[in-house]
Amino acid sequence: MNIQRTLLASAILSAYSFAFAQTAVVPQVVVTANPFGNSANDQILTPAKVLAGDELRDKAGSSLGETLSQELGVSASAFGAGASRPIIRGMEGARVKMLENGMAVSDVSGLSNDHAVAAEGATAQQIEILRGPAALLYGSGAIGGLVNVVNERIPTALEPKLTGQMEARGSTVDSGRNVSGTLDGAVDKLAWHIDGNLRNADDYNTPVGRLAHSDTRSRTGGIGGSYIDNWGFIGVSASRLSNVYGIPSAEGSKIDQKQNRFDIDSLVKSPFEGFESFKFKAGYTDYKHAEIGEDGAPEVLFKNHSLETRFELTHKPVAGWHGTFGVQTENTNFSALSAEGGPDTVPVTHSTSNAAFLVEETDFGPVKFNAGGRVERVKREPVTGVNRSFNLQSASVGGQWPFVHGYALGATFSYAQRAPSTEELYSAGPHDATVTFDIGNADFRKETSRNIEINVQKTTGLLRWKANVFRNKVSDFIYGHITGNLLDEEGNPGDELRERIFEQADATIQGAEAELEYNPTGAGWSGRVFADTSHGKLERGGSLPLQPATRVGISTAYKMGAWRAGLSLVHAQSQDRLASFETTDTPGYNQLNANVSYTQKAGDYDLTWFLLAKNLTNEEIRVSTSVLKDIAPLPGRNVVFGVRAKF
């Protein structure tokens, strides 16, 4: 990381911002995962990005990772079309918490890159990316940040009339078909919501040919209702996900994924004297997926049953301090058992987590200050193996100083601990989809992260910018080491599976980000320039595996009346910072995307006809964060066309 170069870039951005010092009105988008309900533009101590509206629809892909892959500091695992998980600042897997409406998704996507996130972006109202103090509310799994998919399945407001949105789109690269929709209404004080999504796609084309076993079939649906009055609301929801997708490896495996989910959400305004609100949430998830071999028979059965509860109490300002106290519990049963009578990948394991957290904010003169803390106890109890318990403490403090009108300097320090996951402790069997034989270590210590971030930004005018530098030292970092040994399904010497041993070592992840935006939400011309880089390395030598490439991107758009159009180009440098067991560099690439849309009135409907073009130059793109980078390039040139009706 070259800090001098970053500071020089910040100075150049400052000069440009003075040249374009104009007043701009930016719409306020509330970040629901923030305890204070701040807007996205107020996320000074918890760097956030909120995708919503036209921007979300333009970037929507077949997976959550694809949808977010060009956001600042975010890359994707890219395990074919069916499974792609967000990676934040080089942190992946269990270190990035996945939420749906503020509650854990409770799938097993953090275990391995071949497992899809069980949250659907096609019916989302917005998708939030958060780091910093607010992430402490959601557990030690948020050590690298969190992604919250907001679909408003449990309504929080009474709609004066029937509202909804329907969309149909097709894609040329995979003969894809996608239909999704939401519907909201109210009867007296009862509000209701319905949503659904249907997606079919064949194997996708790449510049070097069609990628076998990259097809997807996805079905999701949800229903919810709330009783809403002046005192607050209480609501329930139920949803079902069914997802079958191919694993683009030589084995030709498929994953058949299913999840049933039930949620309760409530809010009581002014519950006691001195308090603004009391929130209670509960969620039960019944998740399972089967890894199916080329012969059509299941090989490994993954199951996760989870019950989560949350209580949050927000107090009114006391001596200038405004904050939220809460308690969170989680009770899960997880297993990855052989369907063929061989060794189990992970034994049945019962885990419990009990935590309390506090997040506060105040002003010290012109300086805005935010602090949070969390204590948590995690227990893992396998049916075979050694029980483990972990006491975790996490804290974060930060401040922002507006040193000149419209400009601010901020700093955040966080200390966070993470308990080893069940698979990191107890794996001892084959994982056919990744062609590995996984071996955990029940003696692992907890991970401890110490992160410092410094940021400077321009917050007013048509031209706005921000620049961040960060350094994260992680003690006892856990990662999978491919040893080079080949084993059979029983763990004996063979030629079927690569031996992957989970290991623990100290690591450092550091990087920088910068972004400049001109008129991002107004009519007429707009533009964006961004760059991000990060590098994770082991203290004993060598890089962490699957490190993201350094990227630079530029985009321009024009919006006037019913027309909207845009063009973007992202350049990723070659990536040769490899772990000791990685063998191939990842070449650089350029990804050129475009979009155009036209909106017309049709009675009570707003009809938007849209055309999206992805990878216009049909470049062969292989991403360094994918374990399949040598096998599965990203899709080639793809034209997405469709219509969206909103009423």
N, C-alpha and C positions, 0 to 999 in steps of 0.2 A: 504494500500500500504506500503510495507516494503522497504524504500529507501536504507537502509543499505544492504539488501539482493541483491538489484539491482546493487549497486556499487560493491559488491563482485563479482557478476556474470560478470560485465564489466571487472574487473581485471583479472579474469580467462580467459575470451575471449582474452584479450591482450596477456597473456602468450602464449596461443595457437597460436595466429597470428604471434608472433616472431618465433615460431618453424617452421612455414610454409611460411616464407617470400620469396615468389617467384613472378616473374613478370607475370601478366596475361593481356591479351588484351580482354576487354569487349566491345561487340558491342554497339554502341550509338543508343538508341531508343528515338526519339524526342517526348516530351510531348506536344501535340498540344494545350492543355488548358493552358499552361504556356505562359504569354505574351512575353517572350523573346525567346521562342522556345528552351529552354535548353533540354539536354538529361535527361533521367531518372536518370543517375548516378550523375547529377549535382543538384538534387533537395535537397539541403542541408537545405534550409529555408522553403521549402514547401514539407514536407515528401510525397513521391509519390511512387506508384507502377504502373508499366505498364505491363499488360498482353498482349502478342503478340506471333505470330508464333506457334510453337509446344506446348508451355506452355499453351497458350489460348485454343487451340484445345483439349488438354488433360483435362482441367478443365471445359470445356463448359458443361453447364447443360440446363435444360428446362427453367430456369429463371435466371435473372441477379443475384439475391441473392445467388442461388446455385453455380453459376460460381465463385463468389468472396468469398464464405463463409470460406475459409481456408487461406485467406490473413491476414497479420499481422494487428491486430486491427479491423478486419472486421468480423461481424457475419451476420446472415440473419433472416428475420422475419418468414420464413417457414410456410406460410399459404397454405399447400398442394403443389401439383406440379405446379399449374397454377400461383400462386402469391407468390413471395418471393423477398423482397426488401433488399438491403444492409443496415446494421446498422454499423456506424463507431464510435468506442470508446463509445458505449452505447447511441449514438445519433441516432434517427430514424425519420421517417416520414418527415415532412416539413423542418426539420433541415439538411437533407442531400439532396443536389440539384442533380437532374438527368439531364444530358445533352446528346444531340446527335450532334456530330460534333460542339461542343462549344455553342449550343443553347439549351434552356430549352425544355425538352421533352413535357411539358405542358399537362400531363395526370392528373389523380387524385390519383396516387399511394401513395402520401404523406398524403392523408386524412385518409386511413384505410388500415390495413394489408391485407384485402381480395382483394385489387385492384392491378392488375399486372402493372408493368412498361411497357409502350408502346414503348420500344426500344428493338430490336432483337440482341442478342449476336452472333447468329450463322453466320451472315454475317459480323461481325465486323472485322476490320483489327487489332485493338487494343482496350483495355479498360483501362482507366486511373483513378487512385484514387489520389485525391489531398486534401491537407489541407494547411492552412497558408495564407500568403499575397496574392498569386495568386487567391485564392478563392474569394477575395473581388471583383474581376471583374464580378462575376456572381450573386450577389445579397444577400440579407439578408437570403434567404433560404439556403445558404451555411454555416450557423453558425457552423455546425458539419463537413463540408467537402463537397466534390462533387465527382460524378462518371461521366465520360465522355465516351460515346460509339462512337468510330470513325469508320465509314464505308466508308469514302471517296466517298460518293455518288456524290458530286460535285468535279470533278477531278481538281487537282492543277498542274499537269505535263502531258506532252505529251508522251504517251507510244510509243516506236519505233515499236512495233508489238503488235498483239492481245495477251492479257494476261488474265488469269482467274484462277478460282479454283472451283471445284465441289466436293461435299462430300455427301455420303450416309451412314447412320448409323442406326443400330437397337439396341434395348435394351430388355433384357429378363424380367425385373421386372414388366414392364407394357405393353409388346408387342408393344413397341414404334417403330415408323418409322420416320426418319428425313432426308430430302433431302434439301440441300442448295447450293447456288453457286453465284459467282460474275464474271463479264465479263467487261474488259476495253479495249478500243481501241481509235484510233485517225485518223482523216482525215485532213491533212494539219494542221491548227491551232485549229481545233475543236476536243476536247476530249469528250468521252462519257463513261457512266458507267451504268450497269444493275446488279441488285441483286435480289435474291428471296429466300424464305425459306418456307418449307412445313413440318409441324410436326403433327403427330397423336399419341396419347398414350391412352391406356385404364386405368382403375383403377389400381393403383400399389399395389404390394404385400408388406406386412410388416412381421416381424417375428411372429406377433400375428394374421395374416390373411390379406385378401384383404381389402384395405381401400376404402369404397364406396364413390362415388362422387369425385374422384380424377383424373378423365380423363381430357385430354386437346386436343384441336384442334386449330392449329394456322396456319395462312397464312399471309406472308408479301411479299411485292415487292416494288422495287424502281427503278427509272430511273433518270439520271442526265446528264448534259452536260456543257462544259465550252469553252469559247474562250480564248486561252492562247497565249500571245506574250511576247516580252522582257519587256514590261512595267508592266506586271502582268497578271491578269486573271479576268473574270467575268463569273459566272455560275448560273444555276438554277437546281432544282431537285423537284421531286414529289414522294410521297410514299403512300402506303396503307397498313394498318394492320387490320386483322380480327382474333379475338381470342375468343374462347369459352372454358370455363373450369369450372369444378365442384368445389363446396365448400364442403369440407369433414366434414359437421356437420350433426346433426340429421335432420335438415330441408331439406337437399338435394337440396339446391339452386344451380343455375348456374349463371355465368356472361357471357354475350355476349358483347364483347368489340370491338369497331371499331374506327379507326382513319385515317383521311386523312391529309397529311402534305405537305406543299410547302415551299421551301427555296430558298433564294438568297444569294450568297456569292461572294465577290470580294476583290481583293488586288491590290493596285497601289504602285509600288516601287518608292522610291524617289519622292514623290508628290510635295514637296516644299523643298527649301533650308534648310538644317539642320534637315530634317526628313527622316527616313528610309522607312516608309511604312504607308499607309492609308488603313484600312479595313472597309468594310461595310457589315453587315449581316442583313437579315430580314427573319422571319419565321412566317407562319400562320398555325395554327393547328385547325382542327375540330375534336374534340374528343367526344365520347359518349359511355356509356355502360348501359345495362339493367340488373338489378338483377332479375332473373327469379325464381319463386317459384316451388315447387315440382309438381304443377299442370300444369306447362309449361307457365303460364301467368306472364308477367312482374309485379313487385311490386314497384320498384323505378327506375327512369330514371335519370342517371347522365349525364350532358353535360358540356363541357368546350370549349369555342371558344377563341383562344388566338392569338394576334398579337404582336410579339416582334421585336425590331430593336436594332442594336448595331453599334456604330462608334468607331473605335480605331485608334489612331495616335501615332506611335512610333518615338521618337526623337533620333537623334544621341547623343553620349555622350557630355554632357555639364559640364565642370568643374569636370569631372569624374563620373557624374551621367548619367545613361542610363535608360529610362523608357517609359511607355505607359500611355496615357491619353485617356479616353473614356466616352461615354454617352450611356446609355441604357434606353429604354422605353418598357413598357409592358401594354397591354390593354386586359382584359379578361372579359368574361361573364360566370359565373359558376352557376349551379343549381343542386339540387338533389330533384326531384319532385315525388310525389306519382303518380303511374299509376292506383291506385284503388280508387281515390277520398278521401283518408284519409289525415292526416297531412303531409305536405311536410317536408322532412328531412332537407333540406337547401333551403331557398328561392332563386329566381333568384337574383344574386348579380353582379354588375358591379364594377370591380377593375381596378385601374390604378397605375402604378409605373413609376417614373421618377428618374433617378440616374445619378450621375457623379462619376468617379473613377480615381485614379492615383496610379500607382505602379512604384517604382524606385529601382535601385540597384547601388551599388558602392563598392569600396575597400578603407578601411582605413588601409594602410600598409598591413599586412598579413590577416587582418580581412575582410571577405566578409560581406556586410551589405545590407539588403533588407527592404523596408518599403512600405506600401500601405495605402490608405485611400479611403473611399466611403461615399457619402452623398446621401440620398434617401428619397423620399416622396411617401407614399402609401396611397391610398384612397379606402375605401370599401363603396359601395352604394347599399344596398338591396332594393328591391321593397317594402318590408314590414320590418320595423325595423329602427334602428338608424344608420345614416351615421357616419363613423369613419375615421379619418385621423391620420397618424403617420409620424413623422419626425425621420429618422433613421441616425445614424452616426456609422461608423465602421472604425477601424484602426488596423494595424499590423506592428510590427517591429521585426527584428531578425538579428542575426549575427553568423558567424562561424569563429572560430579561429583554424588554423592548428598548434597546439602546438608542435607537432613532425611530421616529414615527414611521410605522410601516415595516420596520425591520426588527428581527428578534434573534437573540442568541440563546440557545438552550443546551442543557446537559442532563443526562440521566444515568444513574448507576443502579444496577440491579444485582441481587444475589439470589440465586434460585437453586433448589435441589430437586432431583428426580430419582424416584425409586426404579431399579431395574424392572423391566416389564417381565411378564410371565414367560414369554418365549426366550428372552435373554437369560433367564435363570434356568429353565427346565427343558429346553429343546434337546431332543435326543433321537431324531429320526429323519426320514426322508421328506423332502419338500419338492415334489416332482415338477411343479410349475416353474420353479426357478432352477431346476436340475441341480439341487444341492442336498447334502446330508448335513443337517444343522445340529450343532452341539453347543449347549448353553453352559453356564457356570453358576451353580447355586451359591457360591461364595462371593459373588460380586458385591462391591460396595455401592453406595448411592453416588450418583453424579452430582457435582457441585459446579455451578456456573457463576462466574463473576464478569459482568458485562458493563462496559462504559461506552456511552455514545455522546458525541458533541454534534450539534446541528446549528446551522444559521439559515435564515430564510427571510424572504420578502413576502409580506402578507397582504398587501393592498395593491390596488391598481389593476389595469388590464394585464400587465406582465408580472407574473409571480414566479418565484423560484425557491428552491430549498437544496441544501447540501448536507449530507450526514457522513460522519466517519465513526466507525465502531471497532471495538476490540473485545473479544469474548474468550476468556480463559476458562477451560472446563477441566476440572480434576476428575479422573476416573471415567473418562469418556468411553462409552461402549460402542463397538462396531463389529461388523462381521468380517472375518479374515478368511479369504479363499486360500487354502494352504497349497494347492497344487496336487494334493492326493486325490485319487479316484476311488470311490467306494461303491458297493452294491446296495440294494434296498435294505439289507440287514446290517449295514455298517462295516462289512468286511471288505478287504481289498477287492476292487473290481474295476469296471470301466463305464458305469452308468451315471454316477452322481459325483459332483465336486464337493469335497469336504469344506464346510464353512464353520469355523469355530468363532464364537463370540469372545472377544477379548476386551481388555480394559487398559487405557493408558491416558496420560494427560495430553490435552490438545489445546490449540489456540486457533480461533477463527477471527479474522479481521478483514475489513473491507471499507468501501466508500460508495456513496450514491449521490447523484445530483439530478435535478429535474427542473426544467424551465417550461412554463406554460403561458401562452398568450391567448386571452379571451376564450377560455375553455368552454364556457357555457352560453356565450352571447351569439347574436346573429352576425353574419358576415364571416370573415376569415378568422381562423384560429390555428394554433400550432403548438407542438410539444417537442422538446428535445430531452432525452434522458440518457444516463449512463450508470452502470452499476458494476461492481467487482467485489469478489470475496475470495478468500483463500483459507482453507482449513489444513492445519498441519499437526502432526504428532510431535510432542516435545522430544521424543527419543529418535526422531528423524523420519522423513517421508511425509507425504500428504495424506489427508483423509480420503477415502474412496468417494467417487462420484461427485467431484467438485464442479460447481457451475462455471461456465465460461464468462469472461469479461464481455459486456455488451454495450453497444451504443445504438440509440434509436432516434428517429426523427419522424414526425407526422405532421400533416396539414389537413385542414378540413374547411368546408364552406357550407354555411347554413343560411338560407334565405327563403322565407315563405314556406311553401310545401316541400321544397327540395333540400336534401342534405347529402353531402358527398365527402369522402375522405381518402387519404392515401398515407400509408405508413411503411417505413423501411427499418428493419432491425438487423444490425451487423453483430455477429458473435465472433470473437477471436478464436483461433485454435486453442485447444486446451491440452497441455502436455504436463500439467502438475498431477502426477499419478501416484496412487498408493503403491507400495512395494509389490503387491500381487497383481496390479493392473498392467496390461501389456500393450495397449494401443492408444495413441493420441487421438483426439477428436479434431477433425479439420474445422476451420472457420466456415461460416456461411452467411448469406444474406437472405432475409425473408421479406418479401414485398407483398403487402396486402392492400386491398382497396374496398370501398363500399359506396353505394349510392342508394338513395331511397326517395320515395315520393308519397306524401300523405294527402288523402282526399276525404271529403265528407260524403257519407252515404247514409242519409237519414240521421239516426242517432249514433251511428258508428263512425269512428275514425279509422279508415283503411290505410295501412302503410304497405306499399309494395317495395320490396328491398332486394338488392343484389349484392352479395359479398364475394370477393375473390381473395383466396388465400394462396400464398406461395405462387404468385403470378409467373415468376420466371422458371417454375418447375425445377427448383434447385434441390439437389440431394442433401437433405439436412439430417445430421446425426447429432444428438444432444449428449453432452458429457455426463449428465445426471441420470442417464438411462442405463440399466444393466444389460439392455438389449441393443446398445448402440451399434454393435458390429453386425447385428441381425436385422434390426427393424428401424430403417430411417422413417422420418415423419412423412405424412402424406404428400404427394406431389401436387401439381396445380389443381385447385378445387374451386368450383363455382357453386355458391350456395344461393338459392333463390327462394322467395316465399312471400307470404302476405300475412299481415297481422291486423286483427280487428280489435279495437278497444272501444268500450262503451261505458 
